[in-house]
Amino acid sequence: MWSTKVGCSALPRSRFSRALAGHVYFSVSSARLGPTSASAEELPVIRVPRSVQKRVENPKQTRAKTHVNTVKAGKLLIQAKNASLNQSVGYIHGKFELPPLCSKGWKHSKSYGDYFAINNIKSVAPFVSGSHQDDSEKPAKTFHKLQISKELVETLERLNILHPTSVQLQTIPKVMRGHNILCAAETGSGKTLSYLLPIVHKLQHGEEGDSKIRALVLVPSRELTEQVAAVSRSLCNPLGFVTRTVGGGRGVGHIKSVLKQSVPHILVATPGALVKALRRRYLDLSELNFLVVDEADTMFDPSFAEMLEDILLSADIARHPRDVQGPAQKAQLLLVGATFPGGVGDVLSRVTDLGNMVVIKSRMLHFLMPHVKQTFIKVKSVDKILELNHYLKLLQQEHAGGAVLVFCNKSSTVNWLGFSLEEMGVNHARLQGEMPASFRAGIFHNFQKGTVDVLLCTDVASRGLDTSRVRLVVNYDFPESHTDYIHRAGRVGRAGGLEGGKVLSFVTHPWEVDLVQKIEMAARKKTSLPGMESQIREPKPEKVEVEQQI
């Protein structure tokens, strides 16, 4: 059987018009067609619905509208308010396939109240030694395998640190061999010990009676200087080495007194305070053995870049591993960060050889943390304070212990939110960049001790600070970039921290939806977040004028 539309010769003009308007098709058997065809009235009539005809004429559009079932047996990776948008852990999208997004219509005002969650698919952080499936049957490695001195291993055991993390297993041997290092690994993966352990080990085997600073650690904030110094002192004090700090918020007189009373073996400093000391010749970096730039992605930001370059040029940086040996040894450069720093090539090319720098990147760099549940809620601005109060009470009911970090984009929002929570009877503390540095240090110290469980803060608390007792991070204001989101979310699920950490994000404005959609896309396709640096870019050659070439 085959179908054909009747032409003008078979029907009168008026009947043909009516047949065409009604989509009349005639099915005629090829066997019955002969020299004398039957009249039109005797042929069977089939009326084709208009919707069916459109689907036949536009097959590409039909395929695009076909729903793909992304739910299989097993745990859900994406869990949405609309269950048809759920996605299982085992489902894998094609390379060029565009997954359906829960946040697709979130720029519309009717989307308020919608939500979705990226569930935690692992119970243990991927940077913990032996957490991967490939390593699950292998015994966890110890610090003895890394050729760390016996005294340091015993100190770590007293601190209940028994097994190195993945980033420590990769970084420590390279530092011990004298390489300049750029280490980029996820937050909370133990990067501080990855550079302090080999530094202290080499101090043990160095010359005694030195009157020069041997290791300088640069960090972006005063809170971080105290934290890194505390870890350094726990390693150095049993061995007789001295660690001191120089941070912002204090006058030049304090900096002078710290550096002149006795020269420390390890100095932890902020760039501003160190530049002041260098200009007044309070310290000499010519015989430095180690120069560490912690939170490198922040330190290479334009706000710090000029000061950082002055500091790097004041030290004699090694260009090759052999330069760190012998009587005329130079400083070994170690760059450490949770995200890959941008613009690093332009600065480093002036002080060292980029070709001899070893780049260490963790397997999960710039990926969403698989061991932390992350929830996104589309909510009106006026309702955010009520939602926050609801989740704070819910956390108290579900968990007996654990702290909460609430991030805002502006200091004024921190202050306003603090007044609102006071009226609701929520005990909290506030931490923002407009506070004096000494005041900020005291607030965060009390938060770490457990004096208060809710801390309202800006991004000043998102970089490097130890928040191992935090169970919930709330993005009251959604972060302005993927980098900020990674750092904020990294305040939970840290090595040695509480398990079951969660991140809750309130999404309000249309420009925030764009970032949320990229995060959801990366989660569904199991890829890294887009637009992040992943390698050292060689500086562009300077343009030479035509007159000089001629």
C-alpha positions in Angstrom: 0.0 0.0 0.0 1.2 3.5 -0.7 -0.2 7.0 -0.1 -0.6 9.8 -2.6 -2.4 13.1 -2.6 -5.1 13.4 -5.2 -4.2 15.9 -8.0 -6.4 18.4 -9.8 -7.2 16.0 -12.6 -8.9 13.5 -10.2 -11.3 15.9 -8.4 -13.2 19.0 -9.3 -11.5 22.2 -8.2 -13.9 22.9 -5.3 -13.6 19.3 -4.0 -9.8 19.4 -4.4 -9.7 22.6 -2.3 -11.7 20.9 0.5 -9.6 17.8 0.4 -6.3 19.7 0.6 -7.6 21.8 3.6 -8.6 18.6 5.4 -5.3 16.8 4.5 -7.2 14.0 2.6 -4.9 11.2 1.6 -5.9 8.3 -0.6 -4.4 4.9 -0.2 -4.4 3.0 -3.5 -3.2 -0.5 -4.2 -0.8 -0.6 -7.0 -2.4 -3.8 -8.2 -5.8 -2.1 -8.7 -4.3 0.7 -10.9 -5.0 -0.1 -14.5 -5.8 1.6 -17.8 -9.1 2.8 -16.4 -8.8 4.1 -12.9 -11.7 3.9 -10.4 -13.6 7.1 -9.6 -12.5 9.2 -6.6 -15.8 8.4 -4.7 -15.0 4.7 -4.6 -11.4 5.1 -3.1 -10.9 4.9 0.8 -10.2 8.2 2.6 -7.7 8.6 5.4 -7.6 11.9 7.3 -4.1 12.6 8.9 -4.2 14.8 12.1 -2.3 18.0 11.7 0.0 17.2 14.8 1.1 13.9 13.2 1.8 15.6 9.9 4.0 18.3 11.7 6.0 15.5 13.4 6.6 13.8 10.1 7.6 17.0 8.3 10.0 18.2 11.1 11.8 15.0 12.4 14.7 17.0 13.9 12.5 19.1 16.1 10.7 16.0 17.2 13.9 14.3 18.3 15.0 17.4 20.2 11.7 17.3 22.3 12.0 13.6 23.1 12.7 13.2 26.9 15.8 11.3 27.7 15.5 9.2 30.9 18.6 10.1 33.0 17.6 8.0 36.0 19.0 4.5 36.5 19.2 2.2 39.4 21.4 3.4 42.2 22.1 6.7 44.0 21.0 10.1 42.6 23.7 12.6 41.6 21.2 15.4 40.8 18.1 15.5 42.9 15.6 18.2 41.9 12.2 19.5 42.9 11.0 18.3 39.5 11.7 14.6 39.6 11.9 14.3 35.8 15.2 16.3 35.9 16.9 13.9 38.4 20.1 12.2 37.3 21.7 9.0 38.6 25.4 8.7 39.4 25.8 6.0 36.8 24.3 8.0 33.9 27.0 9.4 31.5 26.1 12.1 29.0 27.6 12.1 25.5 30.5 14.5 24.7 28.2 16.8 22.6 25.0 16.1 24.5 23.4 19.1 26.3 21.8 17.8 29.5 18.5 19.2 30.8 19.2 21.7 33.6 17.1 22.2 36.7 18.2 25.9 36.7 17.3 26.5 33.0 14.3 28.7 33.7 15.6 30.4 36.9 15.8 33.8 35.3 12.0 33.9 35.2 10.2 35.3 38.2 8.0 32.2 38.4 11.0 30.0 39.3 11.1 31.2 42.9 10.8 28.2 45.3 12.6 25.9 42.9 15.6 24.0 44.1 18.0 21.1 43.3 20.9 19.4 45.0 24.2 17.9 43.9 24.4 14.9 46.2 27.7 13.6 47.8 28.6 10.5 46.0 31.6 9.7 48.2 31.8 9.4 51.9 35.6 10.2 52.1 37.4 13.1 50.5 39.3 12.1 47.3 42.5 13.6 48.6 42.7 11.2 51.6 45.3 8.5 51.0 43.7 5.3 50.0 40.3 6.8 49.3 40.3 6.0 45.5 38.8 2.7 44.3 42.2 1.8 42.8 43.9 2.2 46.1 41.2 0.7 48.4 42.9 -2.6 48.7 46.4 -1.1 49.2 47.7 -0.3 52.6 47.8 3.4 53.4 51.2 4.9 53.1 53.0 6.5 56.1 55.4 9.5 56.4 58.3 7.1 56.8 58.1 6.3 53.1 58.7 10.0 52.3 62.2 10.1 53.9 61.0 12.5 56.6 63.3 12.6 59.7 62.3 10.3 62.6 61.8 13.3 64.9 59.3 14.9 62.6 57.4 11.6 62.2 57.1 11.3 66.0 55.9 14.8 66.2 53.2 14.1 63.6 52.1 10.9 65.5 51.7 13.0 68.7 49.4 15.3 66.6 47.5 12.2 65.4 48.6 12.7 61.8 49.5 9.2 60.6 49.0 9.1 56.9 49.9 11.6 54.2 47.3 12.9 51.8 47.6 12.6 48.0 49.0 16.1 47.6 51.6 15.4 50.2 52.6 12.2 48.6 53.2 14.1 45.3 54.8 17.3 46.6 57.1 16.4 49.5 59.5 14.2 47.3 59.8 17.0 44.7 60.6 19.6 47.3 63.2 17.3 48.9 65.0 17.0 45.6 65.3 20.8 45.3 62.7 21.6 42.6 60.8 24.8 42.3 57.1 23.8 42.7 53.7 25.1 41.7 51.2 23.0 43.6 47.5 23.4 42.9 45.2 21.1 44.9 41.7 21.3 46.3 41.0 23.1 49.6 41.5 21.2 52.8 43.9 18.6 51.2 46.9 19.3 53.5 49.0 21.7 51.4 50.4 23.5 54.5 52.2 20.3 55.7 53.3 19.5 52.1 55.7 22.4 52.2 56.4 22.8 55.9 57.5 19.2 56.5 60.4 19.2 53.9 61.4 22.7 55.0 61.8 21.7 58.6 63.5 18.5 57.6 66.1 20.4 55.6 66.5 22.9 58.5 67.5 19.9 60.7 70.3 19.0 58.2 71.4 22.6 57.5 74.2 24.7 59.1 73.8 25.6 62.8 74.2 29.0 64.3 72.7 30.9 61.3 71.8 34.5 61.8 69.6 34.8 58.7 66.0 33.9 58.0 66.0 30.5 56.3 62.3 30.2 55.2 59.8 32.9 54.3 56.1 32.0 53.9 53.9 34.7 52.3 50.1 34.6 52.9 47.4 37.2 52.0 45.9 37.9 55.5 46.9 38.2 59.1 44.5 35.5 60.2 46.3 33.1 57.9 49.8 34.1 59.2 48.7 33.0 62.7 47.3 29.8 61.4 50.4 28.8 59.4 52.7 29.9 62.2 50.7 27.6 64.6 51.3 24.6 62.4 55.0 25.6 61.9 55.5 25.9 65.7 54.0 22.5 66.3 56.7 21.1 64.1 59.6 23.4 65.0 59.4 23.8 68.8 60.4 20.2 69.6 63.5 20.7 67.4 64.5 24.1 68.7 63.6 26.2 65.6 61.9 29.6 65.9 58.8 30.7 63.9 57.6 34.3 64.0 54.9 36.3 62.2 54.7 39.8 60.7 51.2 40.9 59.6 49.2 43.9 58.7 47.3 46.2 61.1 50.3 47.1 63.2 52.9 49.9 62.9 56.4 49.8 61.6 57.7 49.8 65.2 56.1 46.4 65.9 57.6 45.0 62.7 61.1 46.2 63.7 60.8 44.7 67.2 59.8 41.3 65.8 62.7 41.2 63.4 65.4 42.7 65.6 65.0 40.9 68.9 66.3 37.6 67.4 66.2 36.3 63.8 63.6 33.5 63.3 64.3 30.4 61.3 60.9 30.6 59.6 59.0 33.9 59.1 55.3 34.0 58.1 54.3 37.4 56.7 51.8 39.3 54.7 53.1 41.1 51.6 52.4 44.6 52.9 54.2 44.2 56.2 57.2 42.5 54.5 57.6 45.2 51.9 57.7 47.8 54.7 60.4 45.8 56.4 62.4 45.4 53.2 62.3 49.1 52.4 63.6 50.0 55.9 66.2 47.2 55.7 65.0 45.4 58.8 65.7 42.0 57.2 67.8 40.5 54.5 66.5 37.8 52.0 69.8 37.3 50.2 70.6 34.0 52.0 67.1 32.6 52.0 66.7 28.9 51.4 62.9 28.7 50.9 60.4 31.2 49.7 56.8 30.0 49.9 53.8 31.8 48.4 50.7 30.3 50.0 47.2 31.0 48.5 49.1 31.7 45.2 45.9 32.4 43.3 45.1 35.3 45.6 48.7 36.5 45.8 49.0 36.9 42.0 45.9 39.0 42.0 46.6 42.6 40.8 46.1 43.9 44.3 49.1 41.9 45.5 51.1 41.4 42.3 53.3 44.5 42.5 54.3 43.8 46.1 54.9 40.2 45.4 57.2 41.0 42.5 59.3 43.3 44.7 59.7 40.5 47.3 60.6 37.9 44.7 63.3 40.3 43.2 64.7 40.8 46.7 65.5 37.1 47.1 67.9 35.1 45.0 65.6 32.5 43.4 67.1 29.3 42.1 66.6 28.5 38.4 67.6 24.8 38.6 67.6 22.1 41.3 71.4 22.2 41.4 71.3 25.9 42.5 69.9 25.0 45.9 73.0 23.0 46.9 76.5 24.0 47.9 77.8 27.0 49.8 76.3 29.5 47.3 72.8 28.0 47.4 69.8 30.0 46.3 66.2 30.1 47.4 63.8 27.3 46.4 60.5 28.7 45.3 57.2 27.0 46.3 53.8 28.2 45.1 50.7 26.7 46.7 47.0 27.3 46.0 43.6 25.8 45.9 43.0 27.0 42.3 45.6 27.6 39.5 46.9 31.2 39.7 46.4 33.3 36.7 49.2 35.6 35.3 51.9 33.6 37.1 54.1 33.3 34.0 54.6 37.1 33.6 55.9 37.5 37.1 57.9 34.3 37.5 59.7 34.7 34.1 61.6 37.6 35.7 63.0 35.6 38.6 63.3 32.0 37.5 63.3 29.5 34.7 59.7 28.4 34.0 60.9 25.4 32.1 62.4 23.9 35.3 59.4 24.5 37.5 57.5 21.4 38.4 53.7 21.7 38.3 51.7 19.4 40.5 47.9 19.4 40.0 45.5 17.2 41.9 43.2 14.9 40.0 40.1 16.8 41.3 41.5 20.3 40.7 38.6 22.7 39.8 36.1 19.9 40.2 33.1 20.0 42.5 33.8 18.1 45.7 32.2 14.7 45.5 32.1 14.2 49.3 30.0 17.4 50.0 26.3 17.8 49.3 25.6 21.1 47.6 22.1 22.6 47.4 20.9 25.5 45.3 17.6 27.4 46.1 16.0 30.1 44.0 14.7 32.5 46.5 13.5 36.1 46.7 15.8 38.7 48.4 13.3 39.4 51.1 12.9 35.7 52.0 16.6 34.9 52.4 16.8 35.9 56.0 13.8 33.6 56.8 15.3 30.7 54.9 18.6 31.2 56.7 17.0 31.1 60.1 15.1 28.0 59.1 18.2 26.1 58.1 20.2 27.2 61.1 17.4 25.7 63.4 17.3 22.6 61.3 21.0 22.0 61.6 20.8 22.4 65.4 18.1 19.7 65.5 19.9 17.2 63.2 23.4 17.6 64.6 24.6 18.1 68.2 27.9 19.7 67.1 29.2 21.7 64.1 29.6 25.3 63.1 28.1 27.4 60.3 29.8 29.9 58.0 27.5 32.4 56.3 29.1 34.2 53.4 28.1 37.7 52.2 29.6 39.7 49.3 29.8 43.0 51.2 30.7 44.1 54.7 27.5 46.2 54.9 25.5 43.0 54.3 27.4 41.2 57.1 26.5 44.0 59.5 22.8 44.2 58.4 22.4 40.4 58.6 24.0 40.4 62.1 21.4 42.9 63.4 18.5 40.8 61.9 19.8 37.6 63.4 20.1 39.3 66.8 16.4 40.1 66.7 15.7 36.5 65.9 17.8 35.4 68.9 20.6 33.7 66.9 24.0 33.9 68.7 26.7 34.7 66.1 29.9 36.6 65.4 30.8 38.8 62.5 34.0 38.9 60.4 34.6 41.4 57.6 37.5 43.2 56.0 36.7 46.7 57.3 37.4 45.5 60.9 40.9 46.1 62.4 43.2 43.2 61.7 43.8 42.5 65.4 40.1 42.5 66.1 39.5 40.0 63.2 42.1 37.6 64.5 40.5 37.5 67.9 37.0 36.8 66.4 38.2 34.0 64.2 40.2 32.4 67.1 37.0 32.4 69.2 35.1 30.8 66.4 37.8 28.0 66.0 37.6 27.3 69.8 33.9 26.9 69.7 32.8 30.0 71.7 30.3 30.8 68.9 28.9 28.4 66.2 27.6 30.9 63.6 30.1 33.2 61.8 28.9 35.8 59.3 31.7 36.8 57.0 32.9 38.1 53.7 35.5 36.3 51.5 38.2 37.3 54.0 37.4 33.9 55.7 37.3 31.9 52.5 41.0 31.6 51.8 43.1 29.0 53.5 41.7 29.3 57.1 41.3 26.1 59.0 37.5 25.5 59.5 37.6 21.8 60.4 34.7 22.2 62.8 32.4 23.7 60.1 29.5 21.5 59.1 27.5 23.9 56.9 28.5 26.7 54.5 25.7 29.1 53.5 26.2 31.4 50.5 23.7 34.1 51.6 25.0 36.1 48.7 26.0 33.9 45.7 29.8 34.2 45.0 30.8 36.4 42.0 33.1 33.8 40.4 33.8 30.0 40.2 37.0 30.6 42.1 35.2 32.2 45.0 32.7 29.3 45.0 35.4 26.7 45.2 37.1 28.5 48.1 33.9 29.0 50.0 32.7 25.4 49.5 36.1 24.2 50.6 35.5 25.3 54.1 33.7 22.0 54.7 34.9 18.4 54.0 38.5 19.2 55.0 41.2 16.7 56.0 40.6 15.9 59.6 37.3 17.8 59.7 33.7 16.8 60.3 32.1 14.3 57.9 28.7 15.1 56.2 29.5 18.7 55.3 27.0 20.6 53.3 26.9 23.8 51.1 23.7 25.8 50.8 23.4 28.6 48.2 20.7 31.2 47.8 20.2 32.2 44.2 18.3 35.5 43.6 19.5 37.6 40.6 19.7 36.7 36.9 23.5 37.1 36.7 23.8 34.5 39.5 21.8 32.0 37.5 24.5 32.0 34.8 27.1 30.7 37.3 24.7 28.2 38.7 24.0 26.8 35.3 27.7 26.3 34.6 28.1 24.6 38.0 25.1 22.3 37.3 26.4 21.5 33.8 29.9 20.5 35.2 28.2 18.3 37.9 26.0 16.5 35.3 28.8 16.0 32.8 31.4 15.2 35.6 33.8 17.8 34.3 35.8 20.6 35.9 34.4 24.1 36.2 34.9 26.1 32.9 37.1 29.1 32.5 39.7 28.2 35.1 43.5 28.4 34.5 45.2 25.0 34.2 48.8 25.7 33.1 51.6 28.3 33.3 51.3 30.6 30.3 54.5 31.9 28.9 54.7 35.7 28.8 54.1 37.3 25.4 57.2 38.6 23.8 57.5 42.4 23.9 56.7 44.2 20.6 59.7 45.6 18.8 59.3 48.8 16.9 59.7 48.7 13.2 62.4 51.3 13.3 64.5 49.1 15.5 64.1 46.1 13.3 65.2 48.1 10.2 
